[in-house]
Amino acid sequence: MKIHQIQRQLALALLCGIVIAASILIEPWIHPDQAVIARQPQVVATNAADSKAIGQAALKYLNSRGIKPDAALAEVAQVNGYALVGWTRAEMAGNTLLKRNGNRWTVVTSGGGSLGVQGLVEADVPKQTAEKLMDQYDPNWRKQ
């Protein structure tokens, strides 16, 4: 009798651990209340090489998270060594912020929903640069 109780408790503990691990991995992608409406792909970058490098870095990061289907880029804006990328993944959407380090673009932060100016500033983007990024990314952001 005691062995069966211990086995049930172990099974329950294992199940709880799996659920917690899954929620930690999936949580950033499942906030429908923060979802960004995907628009036609639009790239706003200094040059084609930057745009390609930004897109590749963002997709590599997003798709490495192990969540399927793979992400697709919706928008890319670039100002003063920062890039804001909009992405979609099935019914989910969000933003990824990248920063130029030498010739490479590295991910600063990423998640479901829109970062907005406040989120960019919280990620250490200077406020003027954050506003310029948002102007490129979504010219109507000030009206919302």
Number of C-alpha atoms within 10 A of each C-alpha: 5 7 8 9 10 11 11 12 12 12 12 12 12 12 12 12 12 12 11 12 12 11 12 10 12 14 12 13 19 16 15 12 8 16 18 19 15 17 12 8 12 14 20 18 17 12 10 11 10 18 17 14 15 28 23 14 16 29 18 14 16 20 15 12 11 11 13 10 10 15 21 18 24 20 22 26 24 27 19 15 13 24 29 29 24 31 29 22 19 10 12 19 26 25 25 25 26 23 20 17 10 7 8 12 21 18 19 16 15 22 19 24 23 18 23 18 22 13 14 23 16 12 14 11 21 14 14 13 18 23 20 17 26 22 15 20 23 13 11 10 13 10 5 4
